[in-house]
C-alpha cells in the first residue's frame, strides 16, 4: 500500500497502521483482508497515524482502484470535461477518458469513473476510522482530542465535497455507517450538504490557526475557506461572504503566514516554492522518500499527473495527455485596454495557429505560465517546439501543460530517482493546489458584484495587478531561467506581445461584471481542474460547452459527435458497480443520476 506521507505533517517516527479492505464491493460491503484490533490504535500515536492515513488520500492516490482519474488535480473531471483542455495522446490511449470530451459516449460502466468514487469513499472511511478510534482512545487530552476530531471532520467534508461536485447525488456517510449499519441513501441531498456544512463548521470552530512546521495539515482558515466554497456551490453567497471577508482579512497558512498573493504567478506551481503564502490547502507531495516508484506502486510524488507531460522531449518521458485547448489559448487575448475579450475572444485569428495567419495582438502574460506554446521558452527546456511535443496534433492541438512540470535544472532534486519508468521522469514533488488565495479573492468578487460593484472590481483587479505590476515575472526570451524563483533574467525580452491592465469603473459595469469575474477565474485558474465545476455551479455548462464544441468540431475529430446534454451531463454517472452492489439485497440505497 501507499507509504503514508510525513512531509510537513507529523514528526518522523510515528508508526502508522491502517486496516486494508478489499475492493470487490463498495465501501459499505468490504470484507477485511486483514484487521487490527482497534484497541491497539486507541492511543494518541495510533489515532494520529490513522489521521495521517486519511490525509494521505488528498492527493488522489493510494486507495484500491485509484488511477489517473482520481488525482487531486481533477484533470479529467474538471479539465477535460470543460473548454480548457483536450484529453490528449491518441483517442484509444486511456480510452475511458475520451467520453469526457464527447459526453455522448459516457456511460455508468466507464472504467475511469469508479476511480474517483472509490478514492472519495476510502477517504471518508479513513476519516470515520479516526473518529471511531478516537472515541475509545485513552491518554489523549480533551484539547488534543478536539483538534484531532476537527481535522478528521475537515477531511470527511473534503472527500464528500469532492464526490458531490463530480457525482451530484451521493451518499452521506458518517461514523455510524458501516457494514452492520447500512442506513444511508442518495435520496436526500440535503443530508449530504448538512453533513458537509456541519463538519466544516466544527472544523472552523475547533482547528488551530497554525500547525507550525506541519504545513500540510488543515488549519482553521482552510476550513473557513472550504466552508465558504461549499456555500458558493449551494448558491448561498450571503453565507459565504462573511467567511471570505474573515479569511481575506485575517487568514493564515497552516505554517502561520498571513495569506497573500505571490508576486510571481508561477511560484504557485514551482516545487521549490510550494506551501507559500498563497497556499490555502494543497495535496502534499514528496520524492526520494523510499515510497514505491515501480509500476503499480503508490509513490508520494504527484502520481495523478504522471501522464500530463510533453509527448517527447522536455520534462517527462511521455505521455502527451491534458493538452490546453485552442479555445483556452484564445481566451488570453487582450484588447487595447489590456483587458480580456469577454464576448469575442474566439473570433478572428487563433493564438499560435501554424496554419494561416497567427494572431499577433496582445496577450495576457499568464498564457505562457499556463501552457507551452511553439517558440516560447518552456522553463529551462528551451523553446517549445510545437507539434514535435504533441502526440496527436489533430485531436490534441499544439500546446503542452505547464503547471505540473519541473525545470530541467530541478530534475533529480524535485523528481524521484531509481530505475523504474515513472520515478526519475514524472514523479514530481510539486504540490497540487486545491485552494489558492486568488481563488478565495475571486469567490468574494462573485459575492460582491450585485451589491458593491466597486468592491468586486477591486478584488478582480487585485488578482490581475499581481501580474500587471510585476513584468519582471513574465516569460522572457533570450535569458536564463532561475528555477529557484521561477523567473527569467533581466536581460531578456518579453516572449510575446503581453499586455494586462486592471478594470476601471468605465470597463467594469453592472452589465459585464459577472462575465468579467467568470473570465478572470478561467484565466487565473486555467488547467487546475476548476473550470468544469465553475460552469456547472454558474448554470452555464451546457451553453458554454456546446458553443465550444461547435467551434471545435471541424478541427477535432474526437469532437465530431460530441454534445453536452443539460440536466444530465452536469454530473458523472454513479459507477454501475456501486449501484448494483448497494442495491443487491433489495433495498434501494442508490438511484442512478438522471439520464444515465
C-alpha positions in Angstrom: 0.0 0.0 0.0 1.0 3.6 -0.3 3.5 4.9 2.2 1.9 7.5 4.4 3.2 11.0 3.7 5.0 12.6 6.6 6.4 15.6 4.8 5.0 18.7 6.5 2.5 16.7 8.6 4.0 15.0 11.6 7.4 14.3 13.1 9.1 11.3 11.6 8.9 8.1 13.7 5.2 7.8 14.3 4.2 4.3 13.3 1.1 4.2 11.1 -1.1 1.1 11.0 -4.1 1.1 8.7 -6.7 -1.6 8.1 -6.7 -2.7 4.5 -10.0 -3.6 2.8 -10.9 -5.5 -0.3 -12.2 -3.6 -3.3 -14.6 -6.3 -4.7 -17.6 -4.4 -3.4 -18.4 -0.8 -2.5 -17.4 1.0 0.7 -20.4 -0.4 2.6 -19.6 -4.1 1.9 -15.8 -4.5 2.1 -14.8 -7.7 4.0 -11.5 -7.2 5.7 -8.4 -8.8 4.3 -6.5 -8.1 7.5 -7.7 -6.4 10.6 -6.1 -4.8 13.5 -7.7 -4.6 17.0 -8.9 -1.0 17.4 -7.6 -1.1 21.0 -4.0 -1.3 19.6 -4.6 2.0 17.8 -6.5 3.6 20.7 -3.6 5.8 21.7 -2.6 9.3 20.6 0.1 7.9 18.3 -2.2 5.3 16.9 -5.0 7.9 16.2 -2.5 10.3 14.7 -1.4 7.5 12.4 -4.9 6.9 11.3 -5.3 10.6 10.7 -2.3 10.8 8.5 -3.7 7.8 6.6 -6.8 9.9 6.0 -4.7 12.9 4.9 -2.6 10.7 2.5 -5.5 10.3 0.1 -5.9 14.0 -0.5 -3.5 13.6 -3.5 -5.9 11.1 -5.0 -3.6 8.1 -4.9 -3.4 5.2 -2.5 -6.9 3.7 -2.4 -7.8 0.4 -4.0 -8.8 1.1 -7.6 -7.2 4.5 -7.8 -5.7 5.8 -11.1 -5.2 8.8 -13.3 -8.9 9.8 -12.9 -8.6 10.0 -9.1 -5.8 12.5 -9.0 -6.1 15.6 -6.8 -5.9 17.9 -9.9 -9.1 16.6 -11.3 -7.6 17.0 -14.7 -10.1 14.6 -16.3 -13.3 15.5 -14.3 -12.6 19.2 -14.0 -10.5 20.0 -17.1 -11.0 17.6 -20.0 -14.8 17.9 -19.4 -14.6 21.6 -20.0 -13.4 24.0 -22.6 -9.9 24.2 -21.0 -8.3 21.1 -22.3 -8.3 18.0 -24.6 -7.7 14.5 -23.2 -4.5 14.3 -25.2 -2.5 11.4 -26.5 -4.3 9.1 -29.0 -8.1 8.6 -28.6 -7.5 4.9 -27.8 -4.9 5.7 -25.1 -6.7 5.7 -21.7 -9.8 5.5 -23.8 -12.1 5.8 -20.8 -11.2 9.5 -20.7 -12.3 10.2 -24.2 -16.0 10.2 -23.3 -15.3 13.2 -21.0 -14.7 15.2 -24.2 -17.6 13.7 -26.1 -20.3 13.2 -23.5 -22.5 11.3 -25.9 -20.5 8.1 -25.2 -20.3 8.4 -21.4 -21.9 5.5 -19.6 -22.1 4.3 -15.9 -19.8 1.4 -16.9 -16.9 3.7 -17.9 -13.7 2.4 -16.3 -12.4 5.8 -15.2 -15.5 6.8 -13.2 -15.1 4.3 -10.2 -11.6 5.6 -9.5 -12.7 8.9 -8.0 -15.7 7.4 -6.3 -13.6 4.7 -4.6 -11.0 7.3 -3.6 -13.5 9.7 -2.1 -15.3 7.0 -0.1 -11.9 5.5 1.0 -11.0 8.9 2.4 -14.4 9.2 4.1 -13.9 5.7 5.6 -10.4 6.6 6.9 -11.8 9.8 8.4 -14.5 7.9 10.2 -11.9 5.3 11.4 -10.2 8.2 13.1 -13.4 9.4 14.8 -14.4 5.9 15.9 -10.9 5.0 17.3 -10.6 8.4 18.9 -13.9 7.7 20.8 -12.3 4.7 22.6 -8.7 6.1 22.9 -7.1 6.7 26.2 -4.4 9.2 27.3 -5.4 12.0 24.9 -6.2 15.4 26.5 -9.6 16.8 25.7 -8.0 19.7 23.8 -5.9 17.4 21.6 -8.9 15.1 21.0 -11.0 18.0 19.8 -8.2 19.1 17.5 -7.9 15.6 16.0 -11.7 15.4 15.6 -11.7 18.7 13.8 -9.1 17.5 11.4 -10.9 14.3 10.7 -14.2 16.1 10.1 -12.5 18.6 7.8 -11.2 15.7 5.7 -14.5 13.9 5.8 -16.1 17.0 4.5 -13.4 17.4 1.8 -13.9 13.9 0.5 -17.7 14.3 0.5 -17.4 17.6 -1.3 -15.1 16.1 -4.0 -17.6 13.3 -4.6 -20.6 15.8 -4.5 -19.3 18.1 -7.2 -18.4 15.2 -9.5 -21.3 12.8 -9.0 -24.1 15.0 -7.7 -26.4 12.6 -5.9 -24.0 10.9 -3.4 -24.4 9.1 -0.1 -23.8 10.8 3.2 -21.6 8.5 5.3 -20.8 9.5 8.9 -19.0 7.4 11.5 -22.1 5.4 12.3 -22.4 3.9 8.8 -20.6 0.5 8.4 -21.3 -3.0 7.1 -23.5 -3.6 10.1 -25.4 -0.3 9.7 -26.1 0.5 6.1 -28.8 3.0 6.7 -27.9 5.6 4.1 -29.0 6.5 0.6 -28.7 9.2 -2.0 -32.3 10.1 -2.0 -31.9 13.3 0.2 -29.0 15.5 -0.9 -29.9 18.0 1.9 -28.5 15.4 4.3 -25.2 15.4 2.3 -24.9 19.2 2.5 -25.9 19.2 6.2 -23.1 16.8 6.9 -20.5 18.8 4.9 -21.6 22.1 6.4 -21.7 20.6 9.9 -18.2 19.1 9.6 -16.7 22.2 8.2 -18.3 24.4 10.8 -17.0 22.2 13.6 -13.6 22.3 12.0 -13.6 26.1 11.6 -14.5 26.5 15.3 -12.0 24.0 16.7 -8.9 23.9 14.5 -5.9 26.0 15.4 -4.8 28.9 13.3 -1.4 27.3 12.7 0.4 24.0 13.0 3.9 25.5 12.8 6.2 23.3 10.7 3.4 20.8 10.0 2.3 22.8 7.0 0.3 20.1 5.3 -2.4 19.9 7.9 -5.8 21.7 7.5 -6.0 24.7 9.8 -8.8 26.9 10.9 -8.5 29.1 7.8 -8.5 26.2 5.4 -11.8 25.2 7.0 -13.2 28.7 6.7 -12.4 28.8 3.0 -13.7 25.3 2.2 -16.9 26.2 4.1 -17.2 29.3 2.0 -16.7 27.2 -1.1 -19.4 24.8 0.0 -21.8 27.8 0.3 -20.8 29.0 -3.1 -21.6 25.6 -4.6 -25.0 25.7 -2.9 -25.7 29.2 -4.4 -25.6 30.9 -1.0 -23.2 33.9 -1.5 -24.6 35.7 1.5 -23.5 32.9 3.7 -20.1 32.7 2.0 -19.3 36.4 2.1 -18.6 36.9 5.8 -16.4 33.9 5.8 -14.5 35.2 2.8 -14.1 38.6 4.4 -12.6 37.0 7.5 -10.2 34.8 5.6 -9.0 37.5 3.3 -8.5 40.0 6.2 -7.2 37.6 8.8 -6.4 34.2 7.3 -3.1 32.4 7.6 -1.5 29.3 6.2 -1.0 26.2 8.4 2.5 27.5 8.8 1.3 30.7 10.3 2.0 33.0 7.4 -0.7 35.6 6.5 -2.4 34.9 3.3 -1.1 36.9 0.4 -0.7 36.7 -3.4 2.8 35.7 -4.5 4.5 38.4 -6.6 5.2 35.7 -9.2 2.2 33.9 -10.5 4.2 30.8 -11.4 5.6 30.5 -7.9 2.3 28.6 -7.2 3.4 25.8 -9.4 7.1 25.6 -8.7 8.1 22.7 -6.4 10.9 24.9 -5.0 8.3 27.4 -3.7 5.4 25.3 -2.5 3.4 25.9 0.7 3.7 29.7 0.1 1.5 32.5 1.5 -0.9 31.8 -1.3 -1.5 28.2 -0.4 -4.7 27.7 1.5 -4.9 23.9 1.1 -2.9 21.7 -1.1 -2.1 18.0 -1.7 1.3 17.5 -0.3 3.9 15.6 -2.3 7.4 14.3 -1.8 10.1 12.3 -3.7 13.1 10.3 -2.8 11.5 9.2 0.4 11.5 5.5 -0.1 8.0 5.2 -1.5 7.5 2.9 -4.4 8.4 4.0 -7.9 7.6 0.7 -9.5 4.7 0.0 -11.9 1.6 -0.4 -9.7 3.2 1.2 -6.7 1.8 4.2 -4.8 4.6 6.8 -4.6 4.3 10.1 -2.8 5.2 12.2 -5.9 2.4 13.7 -7.9 1.2 10.4 -9.3 -2.1 11.8 -10.5 -0.4 13.9 -13.2 2.2 11.5 -14.5 0.6 11.3 -17.9 0.5 15.1 -18.3 3.9 15.9 -19.8 5.0 16.6 -23.4 5.0 13.5 -25.5 8.7 13.5 -26.4 11.5 15.8 -25.2 11.3 18.3 -22.3 10.2 17.1 -18.9 8.8 13.6 -18.5 9.3 10.5 -20.7 5.8 10.6 -22.2 2.7 10.8 -22.4 1.1 13.8 -24.1 -2.1 14.0 -22.1 -4.1 17.0 -20.9 -3.3 19.5 -23.7 -4.6 23.0 -23.2 -7.2 23.8 -25.8 -7.1 26.3 -28.6 -10.1 27.9 -27.0 -8.2 28.5 -23.8 -5.3 30.0 -25.7 -7.6 32.3 -27.5 -9.2 33.4 -24.2 -5.9 35.1 -23.3 -6.2 37.7 -26.0 -6.4 41.3 -24.6 -7.8 44.5 -26.1 -6.4 48.0 -26.3 -7.1 48.4 -22.6 -5.2 45.3 -21.6 -8.5 43.6 -20.8 -9.9 40.2 -21.8 -12.2 40.0 -24.8 -15.3 38.8 -22.9 -17.6 38.2 -25.8 -15.5 37.5 -28.8 -12.2 36.0 -27.8 -12.8 33.1 -30.1 -13.4 35.1 -33.2 -10.7 36.2 -35.7 -7.2 34.8 -35.8 -6.2 31.9 -33.5 -3.4 32.3 -31.0 -0.3 30.4 -32.2 -2.0 28.9 -35.2 0.6 27.5 -37.6 -2.0 27.1 -40.4 -2.6 30.5 -42.0 -2.0 33.8 -40.2 -1.5 33.6 -36.5 -2.8 36.2 -34.0 -0.3 39.0 -33.4 -2.2 41.1 -31.0 -1.6 41.5 -27.2 -1.9 38.6 -24.8 -2.4 38.2 -21.0 1.2 37.1 -19.9 -0.3 34.3 -17.8 -0.8 32.3 -21.0 2.9 31.3 -21.1 2.9 30.1 -17.5 -0.3 28.1 -18.2 0.8 26.3 -21.4 3.7 25.6 -23.6 3.5 27.3 -27.0 5.7 27.0 -30.0 8.6 29.3 -30.0 8.1 30.4 -26.3 10.5 29.3 -23.6 9.3 26.3 -21.7 11.1 27.0 -18.4 14.7 26.0 -19.0 13.9 23.2 -21.5 14.4 25.6 -24.4 11.7 26.9 -26.7 8.6 24.8 -27.0 8.9 23.1 -30.4 5.1 22.9 -31.1 3.9 19.7 -32.8 7.1 17.8 -32.1 5.9 17.6 -28.4 2.3 16.6 -29.3 1.3 13.0 -29.7 -1.8 13.5 -31.9 -2.0 17.2 -33.1 -5.2 16.7 -34.9 -7.1 15.9 -31.7 -4.7 17.4 -29.1 -3.9 20.8 -30.6 -0.4 22.3 -30.3 0.0 23.2 -26.6 1.5 21.4 -23.6 0.5 21.6 -19.9 2.9 23.6 -17.8 1.6 23.9 -14.2 2.5 20.4 -13.2 6.0 20.1 -14.7 9.5 20.7 -13.4 12.5 22.6 -14.7 15.4 20.8 -16.3 17.6 22.1 -13.5 15.3 20.6 -10.9 15.5 17.0 -12.3 17.0 14.8 -9.6 16.2 17.2 -6.9 12.4 17.6 -7.1 11.9 14.4 -9.1 12.2 10.9 -7.9 15.2 8.6 -8.6 15.6 4.9 -9.4 15.3 2.7 -12.4 11.5 2.4 -12.5 9.9 4.1 -15.5 7.9 6.8 -13.7 10.4 7.6 -11.0 13.1 9.8 -12.5 11.0 11.4 -15.1 7.4 12.0 -14.0 7.1 11.8 -10.2 7.5 15.3 -9.0 7.5 17.0 -5.6 5.1 19.6 -6.8 2.1 20.2 -4.5 -1.3 20.1 -6.1 -3.2 23.3 -5.3 -6.7 22.6 -4.0 -7.5 26.2 -2.8 -5.3 29.1 -3.6 -5.7 32.6 -2.2 -6.5 34.1 -5.6 -9.4 31.6 -5.8 -10.7 32.9 -2.5 -10.5 36.6 -3.6 -12.4 35.8 -6.8 -15.1 34.0 -4.8 -15.6 37.2 -2.9 -15.9 39.2 -6.1 -18.7 36.9 -7.1 -20.5 37.6 -3.8 -20.0 41.3 -4.1 -20.7 42.3 -7.7 -24.5 42.6 -7.4 -24.4 44.9 -4.3 -21.0 46.5 -4.4 -19.6 46.8 -7.9 -16.5 48.7 -6.8 -15.5 46.1 -4.2 -15.9 43.3 -6.8 -13.8 45.2 -9.3 -11.1 45.8 -6.7 -10.9 42.1 -6.0 -10.7 41.2 -9.6 -8.0 43.9 -10.1 -6.1 42.6 -7.1 -5.6 39.3 -8.9 -4.9 41.0 -12.2 -2.4 43.5 -10.7 -0.3 40.7 -9.2 0.7 40.1 -12.9 0.4 43.6 -14.2 2.6 45.1 -11.5 5.4 42.6 -11.9 6.5 42.5 -15.5 9.8 41.1 -14.3 7.9 37.8 -13.6 6.7 37.5 -17.2 8.2 34.8 -19.5 11.3 36.2 -21.2 13.2 35.2 -24.4 17.0 35.4 -24.5 17.5 35.0 -20.8 18.3 32.1 -18.4 15.6 30.7 -16.3 16.1 30.6 -12.5 14.2 27.6 -11.2 14.6 28.7 -7.5 12.5 31.8 -8.1 10.6 30.9 -11.3 12.0 34.0 -13.1 14.0 34.8 -16.1 17.0 37.2 -16.1 16.6 40.9 -16.6 18.5 40.8 -19.9 15.6 39.0 -21.6 12.7 40.5 -23.6 9.1 39.6 -23.2 8.5 36.4 -25.0 5.4 37.7 -26.7 3.3 40.9 -27.0 2.0 41.0 -23.5 -0.5 43.5 -22.1 -2.6 43.2 -18.9 -4.2 46.1 -17.0 -6.9 46.5 -14.3 -10.5 47.3 -15.0 -11.9 50.8 -14.4 -15.3 51.9 -13.5 -15.9 52.5 -17.2 -14.9 48.9 -18.2 -16.3 47.0 -15.2 -20.0 47.7 -15.2 -23.2 46.0 -13.9 -23.8 44.7 -17.4 -20.5 42.8 -17.7 -19.3 42.4 -14.1 -20.3 38.7 -13.7 -18.9 37.8 -17.1 -15.6 39.6 -16.2 -15.4 37.7 -12.9 -16.1 34.4 -14.6 -13.4 35.1 -17.3 -10.9 36.1 -14.6 -11.4 32.7 -12.9 -10.8 31.0 -16.2 -7.6 32.8 -16.9 -6.3 32.7 -13.3 -7.2 29.0 -12.6 -6.7 27.5 -16.0 -5.6 23.9 -16.1 -6.1 23.5 -12.3 -9.2 21.3 -12.6 -11.7 24.0 -11.6 -13.3 25.1 -14.8 -16.0 22.5 -15.3 -17.2 22.8 -11.7 -17.4 26.5 -12.1 -19.5 26.2 -15.3 -21.9 23.8 -13.5 -22.4 26.0 -10.4 -22.9 29.0 -12.6 -25.6 27.2 -14.5 -23.9 27.8 -17.9 -22.2 24.4 -18.5 -24.5 23.3 -21.4 -24.4 26.6 -23.3 -20.7 27.2 -22.8 -19.6 23.7 -23.6 -21.8 23.2 -26.6 -20.7 26.5 -28.1 -17.1 25.4 -27.6 -17.8 22.0 -29.2 -19.4 23.8 -32.1 -16.2 25.8 -32.6 -14.1 22.7 -32.4 -16.0 20.1 -34.4 -14.4 20.9 -37.7 -10.8 20.8 -36.3 -11.0 17.9 -33.8 -12.3 14.5 -35.0 -12.8 13.4 -31.4 -15.5 16.1 -31.0 -17.3 15.4 -34.3 -20.2 13.7 -32.4 -19.8 15.5 -29.1 -22.8 17.0 -27.4 -23.5 18.1 -23.8 -27.0 17.3 -22.5 -28.4 19.8 -20.0 -29.9 18.1 -16.9 -27.7 15.1 -17.4 -24.0 15.8 -18.1 -23.5 18.3 -15.2 -22.6 15.2 -13.2 -20.8 11.9 -13.9 -22.9 8.8 -13.7 -22.6 6.9 -10.5 -20.5 3.8 -11.1 -22.8 0.9 -12.2 -21.0 -1.5 -9.9 -21.8 0.7 -6.9 -25.5 0.8 -7.8 -25.6 -2.9 -8.3 -23.7 -3.8 -5.1 -25.5 -1.4 -2.8 -29.0 -2.4 -4.0 -28.2 -6.1 -4.3 -30.2 -7.0 -1.1 -33.4 -5.4 -2.5 -33.1 -2.2 -0.5 -32.6 0.8 -2.8 -29.8 2.9 -1.4 -28.5 4.4 -4.6 -30.5 5.8 -7.5 -28.6 6.4 -10.8 -28.2 10.0 -11.8 -30.8 11.3 -14.3 -30.2 10.4 -18.0 -27.8 7.6 -17.5 
